[in-house]
Amino acid sequence: MLLDVKNDIREIDRVFTCIKEFCCANDISEKKCFDILIIIDELATNIISYAFDDGQEHTFTIMIEKENELVHIQLLDAGIPFDPLKKTEPNTDASLESRKVGGLGIFFVKQLSQLVTYARIDGKNQLDIFVSLKEEG
């Protein structure tokens, strides 16, 4: 499935509806569907909020496909170059009072994924996320 998404936070509801339909059509468990929604919510919200600094309307692409026991999610935007994988890991052992605000989103994305890669290709940020469909336990 390929979605073109405007850099407007109101687009998230439409994206969620499409992702839920994709999960249903591909017999993906509720738990894994929820994980995928968390991942896409975090990453799409970041693109909408920070990728474009000119105040204009832009679009970015979300691709999602099932590949055997994996779901491959790709986000592609022509926004400001940004590699979220270079962000410092948050100290999750620190007390709430001593933690910096932010930084947990990509941490959660990594925790819910089997693999996350970033590349800047032809002036676009390309983030590929692979989620295992095998249930832990």
C-alpha positions in Angstrom: 0.0 0.0 0.0 1.2 3.5 -0.9 -0.1 6.6 0.8 0.7 10.2 -0.1 0.3 12.3 3.0 0.1 16.0 3.4 2.1 17.7 6.1 -1.1 18.3 8.1 -1.6 16.6 11.5 -5.3 16.0 10.5 -4.0 13.5 8.0 -3.0 11.0 10.8 -6.6 9.8 11.2 -6.8 8.9 7.5 -3.4 7.2 7.7 -4.6 5.2 10.7 -7.7 4.1 8.9 -5.7 2.9 5.9 -3.1 1.1 8.1 -5.9 -0.7 10.0 -7.5 -1.8 6.7 -4.0 -3.1 5.6 -3.6 -5.0 8.8 -7.0 -6.6 8.5 -6.5 -7.5 4.9 -3.2 -9.2 5.7 -4.4 -11.0 8.8 -2.0 -9.1 11.1 -2.8 -9.5 14.8 -4.3 -6.7 16.8 -1.1 -6.4 18.9 1.2 -6.1 15.9 -1.2 -3.7 14.2 -1.1 -1.5 17.3 2.8 -1.6 17.2 2.7 -0.6 13.5 0.3 2.3 14.3 2.6 3.5 17.1 5.6 3.4 14.8 3.8 5.3 12.0 2.2 7.8 14.4 5.6 8.7 15.8 7.4 9.0 12.5 4.7 10.6 10.5 4.0 13.2 13.3 7.7 14.0 13.3 7.7 14.5 9.5 4.6 16.7 9.7 5.9 18.7 12.6 9.6 19.2 11.7 10.5 18.2 8.1 9.3 21.3 6.3 10.2 24.7 7.7 8.7 26.9 4.9 5.1 26.9 6.0 4.0 25.5 2.7 2.0 22.4 1.9 4.1 19.4 1.2 3.5 15.7 0.8 5.4 12.6 1.9 5.0 9.0 1.2 4.3 6.0 3.4 4.7 2.6 1.9 3.7 -0.5 3.8 3.8 -4.1 2.6 3.9 -7.5 4.1 6.9 -9.6 3.2 6.5 -13.2 4.6 6.8 -12.8 8.4 7.7 -9.1 8.3 6.0 -5.8 7.6 8.2 -3.3 5.7 7.3 0.3 6.3 9.0 3.0 4.4 8.6 6.8 4.9 10.0 9.1 2.2 10.1 12.9 2.5 11.9 15.7 0.8 12.2 17.7 4.0 15.2 18.8 5.9 17.9 16.1 6.0 17.4 14.3 9.3 18.7 10.9 10.4 16.7 9.9 13.5 19.1 7.0 14.2 21.9 9.4 15.1 19.9 10.7 18.0 21.4 9.8 21.4 19.5 7.0 23.2 17.5 8.3 26.1 18.5 7.2 29.6 15.5 5.2 30.5 17.0 4.3 33.9 17.1 8.0 35.0 14.4 9.5 37.2 11.6 11.4 35.4 12.9 14.6 36.9 16.4 14.3 35.5 15.3 13.1 32.0 15.4 15.5 29.0 12.1 16.1 27.3 11.7 14.2 24.0 13.8 11.5 22.5 11.6 8.6 23.4 9.8 8.3 20.0 12.6 6.8 18.0 13.6 4.7 21.0 10.1 3.1 20.9 10.2 2.7 17.2 13.5 0.8 17.6 12.0 -1.3 20.4 9.0 -2.3 18.3 11.0 -3.1 15.1 13.4 -5.8 14.1 15.4 -3.3 11.9 15.4 0.4 11.2 17.6 2.0 8.5 18.0 5.6 7.2 19.4 6.9 4.0 19.4 10.3 2.2 18.7 9.5 -1.4 18.2 12.0 -4.2 17.4 14.8 -1.8 14.9 12.7 0.2 14.9 11.2 3.7 14.2 7.4 3.4 13.4 5.6 6.6 12.9 1.8 6.4 11.4 -0.1 9.3 10.9 -3.8 9.5 8.5 -5.3 12.0 8.5 -9.0 12.8 5.0 -10.5 12.7 6.1 -13.4 15.0 4.5 -13.1 18.4 6.9 -12.9 21.3 6.4 -15.1 24.2 
